[in-house]
Amino acid sequence: MATKKSSSRDTDQQEIYVSRSEKKRQAKNIEEIAKELMALSPAHIKKLPADDLLKTELHNSRNLKGPALKRQIKYIASMLRETGSDEVLAFLTERKGSHLKQAGEFHELERLREDIITEVIEAREEAQRNQEHLTESWQSETIAVACRRFPALDPNGLKKSALRYAATRKPVHRREMFRQLHAAMERQQFAETTPSPDEA
């Protein structure tokens, strides 16, 4: 009986576990929303679907700089975590939709790239432990996911860039990975928005 309770508790802990990197991403996203709010005009702050305390803090942020500004960003982000940011984000999206959409897309590509880098570095270290050489035949689950998301993506080209980064740690290869992902995303968006001959 006790064993079952322990097992259930362990399962619950696994279900609610959030990785450290994911927590950092979530904190970063909330702080980006805080910055967007602080850049609003007084007229837009007045229309914001938020309580008066948050609006007051946003008004008080306008002339802050340096460390004081950074502290205020973190404070407003903490307020958003407590009250929820869904309505505020919807307001921002309506006002600055294309900008936020582009930022979200870039975050998605950056997450994909960083996940691929983590994967290739771990695969390369394991190959070295086994006295093997990691080649382009290396199977990447993340690149497979990216290819399903962006069918125009060249998996072999992306693998080459990832392997080069793992071997050299040169930023140029990280930038090339992002460029390849971004180009594939743009081709996918173009395909989705271009009418077929039957629709034209």
C-alpha positions as CSV (number, residue, x, y, z in Angstrom):
1,M,0.0,0.0,0.0
2,A,2.8,2.4,1.0
3,T,4.6,1.5,-2.2
4,K,1.7,2.5,-4.4
5,K,1.5,5.9,-2.6
6,S,5.2,6.5,-3.2
7,S,4.9,5.5,-6.8
8,S,1.9,7.8,-7.3
9,R,3.8,10.6,-5.7
10,D,6.8,10.0,-7.9
11,T,4.6,10.1,-11.0
12,D,3.1,13.4,-9.9
13,Q,6.6,14.9,-9.4
14,Q,7.6,13.7,-12.9
15,E,4.5,15.3,-14.4
16,I,5.0,18.7,-12.9
17,Y,8.8,18.7,-13.3
18,V,10.0,21.7,-15.4
19,S,13.7,21.7,-16.6
20,R,16.0,24.5,-15.6
21,S,16.4,25.7,-19.2
22,E,12.6,25.7,-19.6
23,K,12.2,27.8,-16.5
24,K,14.8,30.3,-17.9
25,R,12.9,30.5,-21.2
26,Q,9.6,31.1,-19.3
27,A,11.2,33.8,-17.2
28,K,12.7,35.4,-20.3
29,N,9.3,35.4,-22.1
30,I,7.6,37.1,-19.2
31,E,10.3,39.8,-19.0
32,E,9.9,40.4,-22.8
33,I,6.2,41.0,-22.2
34,A,7.1,43.4,-19.3
35,K,9.4,45.3,-21.6
36,E,6.7,45.6,-24.2
37,L,4.3,47.0,-21.6
38,M,6.8,49.5,-20.4
39,A,7.2,50.8,-23.9
40,L,3.5,51.6,-24.2
41,S,2.2,55.1,-24.4
42,P,0.2,56.5,-21.4
43,A,-2.9,56.3,-23.6
44,H,-2.4,52.6,-24.3
45,I,-1.5,51.9,-20.6
46,K,-4.8,53.4,-19.7
47,K,-6.6,50.9,-21.9
48,L,-4.6,47.9,-20.7
49,P,-6.7,45.1,-19.2
50,A,-4.8,45.1,-15.9
51,D,-5.2,46.4,-12.3
52,D,-4.4,50.0,-11.3
53,L,-1.2,48.9,-9.4
54,L,0.4,47.5,-12.6
55,K,-0.6,50.5,-14.6
56,T,0.9,52.8,-11.9
57,E,4.2,50.8,-12.0
58,L,4.2,51.1,-15.8
59,H,3.8,54.8,-15.6
60,N,6.6,55.0,-13.0
61,S,8.9,53.1,-15.4
62,R,9.1,55.7,-18.1
63,N,12.2,57.5,-17.0
64,L,14.1,54.7,-15.4
65,K,17.6,53.6,-16.7
66,G,20.4,51.2,-15.9
67,P,20.0,48.9,-12.9
68,A,16.8,50.6,-11.8
69,L,15.2,49.8,-15.1
70,K,16.3,46.1,-14.9
71,R,14.9,45.8,-11.4
72,Q,11.6,47.3,-12.6
73,I,11.4,44.9,-15.5
74,K,11.8,42.0,-13.0
75,Y,9.3,43.5,-10.6
76,I,6.7,43.9,-13.4
77,A,7.4,40.4,-14.6
78,S,6.7,39.1,-11.1
79,M,3.4,40.9,-11.0
80,L,2.5,39.4,-14.4
81,R,3.3,35.9,-13.0
82,E,1.0,36.5,-10.0
83,T,-2.0,38.0,-11.9
84,G,-1.6,36.1,-15.2
85,S,-0.4,37.5,-18.5
86,D,-2.9,36.0,-21.0
87,E,-5.2,39.1,-21.3
88,V,-2.2,41.5,-21.4
89,L,-0.5,39.4,-24.1
90,A,-3.7,39.4,-26.1
91,F,-3.8,43.2,-25.8
92,L,-0.2,43.4,-27.0
93,T,-0.8,41.0,-29.8
94,E,-3.7,43.0,-31.1
95,R,-1.7,46.2,-31.0
96,K,1.7,44.8,-32.2
97,G,0.6,41.5,-33.7
98,S,3.2,41.2,-36.5
99,H,6.1,42.2,-34.3
100,L,5.2,39.7,-31.5
101,K,4.5,37.0,-34.1
102,Q,7.9,37.4,-35.6
103,A,9.5,37.4,-32.1
104,G,7.7,34.2,-31.3
105,E,8.9,32.6,-34.6
106,F,12.5,33.6,-33.8
107,H,12.2,32.1,-30.3
108,E,10.9,28.8,-31.9
109,L,13.9,28.7,-34.3
110,E,16.3,29.5,-31.5
111,R,14.9,26.7,-29.3
112,L,15.2,24.2,-32.2
113,R,18.8,25.2,-32.8
114,E,19.7,25.0,-29.1
115,D,18.0,21.6,-28.8
116,I,19.9,20.3,-31.9
117,I,23.2,21.6,-30.5
118,T,22.6,19.9,-27.1
119,E,21.8,16.7,-29.0
120,V,24.8,16.7,-31.3
121,I,27.2,17.6,-28.4
122,E,25.9,14.7,-26.3
123,A,26.1,12.3,-29.4
124,R,29.6,13.4,-30.2
125,E,30.8,12.9,-26.5
126,E,29.2,9.4,-26.5
127,A,30.9,8.5,-29.8
128,Q,34.3,9.7,-28.4
129,R,33.8,7.5,-25.3
130,N,33.2,4.6,-27.6
131,Q,36.2,5.6,-29.7
132,E,34.0,6.3,-32.7
133,H,33.7,9.2,-35.1
134,L,30.3,10.9,-35.3
135,T,29.3,11.3,-39.0
136,E,26.4,12.7,-41.0
137,S,24.6,9.4,-40.5
138,W,24.0,10.5,-36.9
139,Q,20.2,10.4,-36.2
140,S,18.8,13.5,-34.6
141,E,15.2,13.4,-33.2
142,T,15.1,17.2,-33.1
143,I,16.1,17.6,-36.8
144,A,13.4,15.1,-37.6
145,V,10.9,17.2,-35.8
146,A,12.2,20.4,-37.6
147,C,11.8,18.6,-40.9
148,R,8.2,17.7,-40.2
149,R,7.6,21.4,-39.1
150,F,9.4,22.8,-42.2
151,P,9.4,20.3,-45.1
152,A,11.7,22.4,-47.2
153,L,14.5,22.0,-44.6
154,D,17.7,20.2,-45.8
155,P,18.4,17.8,-42.9
156,N,21.9,16.8,-44.2
157,G,23.0,20.5,-44.5
158,L,21.7,21.2,-41.0
159,K,23.5,18.1,-39.7
160,K,26.8,19.3,-41.3
161,S,26.5,22.7,-39.5
162,A,25.6,21.0,-36.2
163,L,28.6,18.6,-36.5
164,R,30.9,21.5,-37.3
165,Y,29.7,23.5,-34.3
166,A,30.1,20.5,-32.0
167,A,33.7,20.0,-33.3
168,T,34.8,23.7,-33.3
169,R,32.3,25.6,-31.1
170,K,32.7,28.5,-33.6
171,P,29.7,30.9,-33.6
172,V,29.6,31.0,-37.4
173,H,28.2,27.5,-37.4
174,R,25.5,28.4,-34.9
175,R,24.5,31.3,-37.1
176,E,24.5,29.1,-40.2
177,M,22.1,26.6,-38.4
178,F,19.7,29.5,-37.6
179,R,19.9,30.8,-41.2
180,Q,19.0,27.3,-42.5
181,L,16.1,27.0,-40.1
182,H,14.9,30.5,-40.9
183,A,15.1,30.0,-44.7
184,A,13.1,26.8,-44.4
185,M,10.5,28.6,-42.2
186,E,10.2,31.3,-44.8
187,R,9.7,28.8,-47.6
188,Q,7.0,27.1,-45.6
189,Q,5.2,30.4,-44.9
190,F,5.4,31.3,-48.6
191,A,3.9,27.9,-49.6
192,E,1.1,28.3,-47.1
193,T,0.2,31.8,-48.3
194,T,0.5,31.2,-52.1
195,P,-2.7,30.0,-53.7
196,S,-2.6,26.8,-55.7
197,P,-3.4,27.0,-59.5
198,D,-6.9,25.8,-58.8
199,E,-7.5,28.6,-56.3
200,A,-5.9,31.3,-58.4
